[in-house]
């Protein structure tokens, strides 16, 4: 944000907040707060958003912090405008992010598709709540797992990260911004309401020790520039408006220069490019946590807050001598196919607890190939309550 | 103004990229494109510092053809994308080209809020009273009783006065002209680009192939003549008795006032947040 000459203004009373330096020390921190600080540490300098429970704290903290750093905070008229504004700002060179929840996430879907087809880096944080529709705004659910991949019309390969703690919310926010910049796409950070609002003791690392990735800028002369150039791993440089490259961006199917096309060959190339830049980089994108899986006969597959319950259940069951382990995806899209296949081969039973009517389990069914694979046992609820460690432990005891 | 040779217009077009264009014979969009280019050339603006943003529709195809930083976005959302660009790079000139359906139906919310904020965007709204690209459906500016494919018995809805809407929402520069008045369009584009704040220019235009045929408005030249004959300058409007001005398109700068501009205000806010006193 270039500053302009300013005139005298009346002093304005501001809300007093704790300085970030104090917030970094070991203290009780809320998940949404960790996301906001993670965004700042990742270099986010543009936020546009609209208030919605349970994500609003992210906007509130950034409204306070971004102006202090010369970044932009703007409260838009709705979520559609928010995703649009962060995409426009990103094309002008910003590292941009928005935060929302279920209903707002639904409204943003067309814009998310636009950011993906135009390969524009940005991050959408979705602090999930119970749906459909207005649902239960202050209660947790994991009902947006499929929407975060399939919510926008058309095929749209997705990168979606899913933390299970306050500390990890901070880390994965930084990772989300890094991946958005690297892969030139809209990356989604899925949060659970409980993690967004939960407070945990966290100490944040020194900013100097954090790895930050920024988009590659073109160095070639403007008339050689292709907005969607290809190289081996489908990661291409990105010019910003004002850099002298004068490129065109459109949500229509386009050629490598960014101009609309109806040619089947060019449409095919564009679609393959969108697909391959994800599927050719699975190793870089997928992160999983594997716990007590070496000798496990029973596995639990869970993400986010449900995995927290699962961790307690695993510890309790292990204390009873039951060989149980946990596999937890930190990246849910692209789905960790290889790790899940290996798990299915090695265990007799996979318990899949999730706060919805069966979304993650669909992916496990897709990967179940033969009879020797472990049986799938669902634990599902979508009523705003959590699945407790005891709920999972009971099932472990039953199937053991 | 008229001294700008045709060659200048050609210099700004992306001939080697995506021509021929998609517009029908007789469409007004080309006239407006020419007027915008001549205005930019006359003002000697640096092309690298101009972003043209559009939504979806016939008029919104314009950015593809012009050699600027161009952003063809989602239906109705051009102003929201433009707001993002302008907020991050406030020194760039941001032009939004849009239509009556794009800007006042699906994008109405963004229009009124950008006008309220008084953010320095230049919105050029080409109003052809119909959804042309999808084949002739009624828009918020389709006149009462006019025929559209989705109003086959005649349109029962009253139409928006776009300039009144923008003024009501707080736009600080509002002007209207028609595509017949090409030089006036060019001049108003310049005025709008020079205005420090939200500006809206409505260019009443002709869609002879779709709206004109359905409503028996005659040929493209007939519709051009109608724009000439049915419009009056604001100065004349103010003098004439009401009977003689009824139903006329009023051309002119309907509002021009200076009030705090949003990116300026935001820059001041940043100074305040950083402990400065805006001196």
Interface residues (C-beta under 8 A of the other chain):
Chain A: X1 X2 X3 X4 X6 X7 X8 X9 X11 X12 X14 X45 X46 X48 X64 X67 X68 X70 X72 X74 X76 X77 X78 X80 X81 X82 X84 X85 X86 X87 X88 X89 X90 X91 X92 X93 X94 X96 X110 X111 X114 X241 X242 X243 X244 X245 X246 X247 X248 X249 X250 X251 X252 X257 X259 X260
Chain B: X14 X17 X18 X47 X48 X49 X51 X53 X63 X64 X67 X68 X69 X70 X71 X72 X73 X74 X77 X80 X81 X82 X83 X84 X85 X87 X88 X89 X90 X91 X92 X109 X110 X113 X263 X264 X266 X267 X268 X269 X270 X271 X272 X273 X274 X277 X278 X279
